[in-house]
Amino acid sequence: MVEIYARWLDGATKAGFMLSLAAFVAYVSGALPAYVPPAALPQLWGLSAARFAEATGAPQGWGWLALVGYGDYLCLAAAVLFAAVTLVCYLRLLPMLIRERAWLDALLALAQVVVLATAASGVVAGAG
């Protein structure tokens, strides 16, 4: 099972790297337009996230998905895929762990999936 996890992790990481590279090249080459022009970034870097969103009209939460046609948001999408690699690997293993009746491992994998999915959903954002 470790080999399967490692194989999926390796493949997903390589695919994520290639997508990140392609997105970055599309962004810096101008093949895709930028939502926030690169020339404007130096004036925006020091802003808080809230002020940045206000100044640029950037969407909140998962609203950025509608903007993946822009080079800067395509780069963000590639970064999100990297963040999802562990989730995908655990989802791949979960049915196998259940089939093999490795209940503790399955429970731990399921807990990881729940934590990662909850964090990604944003349902607890701002709590505290």
C-alpha positions, 0 to 999 in steps of 0.5 A, a space after each residue: 500500500 505504501 508503494 501505491 501511495 508513493 506512486 500516486 504522490 510521485 505522479 500527482 507531484 510531477 503533473 502538478 509541477 508541469 501544470 504549474 510551469 505551464 501556467 507560469 509560462 502562460 502568465 509571464 509570456 502574456 499568452 493569458 491575460 492577467 486579472 491583476 496586471 503585473 505592473 500593479 503588483 508592487 503597489 499591492 504587495 504590502 496590502 492586507 488580504 482584505 485591502 488587496 481584494 478591495 483594491 483589485 476586485 478579487 473574489 472571496 472564497 472559492 470565487 476565484 475558480 471563475 477566473 482561471 482563464 486569467 494567467 494569475 488565477 491559473 497559477 493559483 489553480 496549479 498551487 491548489 492542485 499541489 495542496 490537494 495531492 495528499 487528499 487525492 492519495 488518501 482517497 486512493 488508499 481508503 477503499 483498499 484499507 477498508 477492503 483489507 479491514 485495516 480499520 485503524 489505518 482507514 479511520 486515520 485516512 478518513 480523518 485526514 480526508 475530512 480535515 483537509 476537505 473541511 479546511 479547503 471548504 472554508 467553513 471554519 474560516 474566520 472562526 476563533 
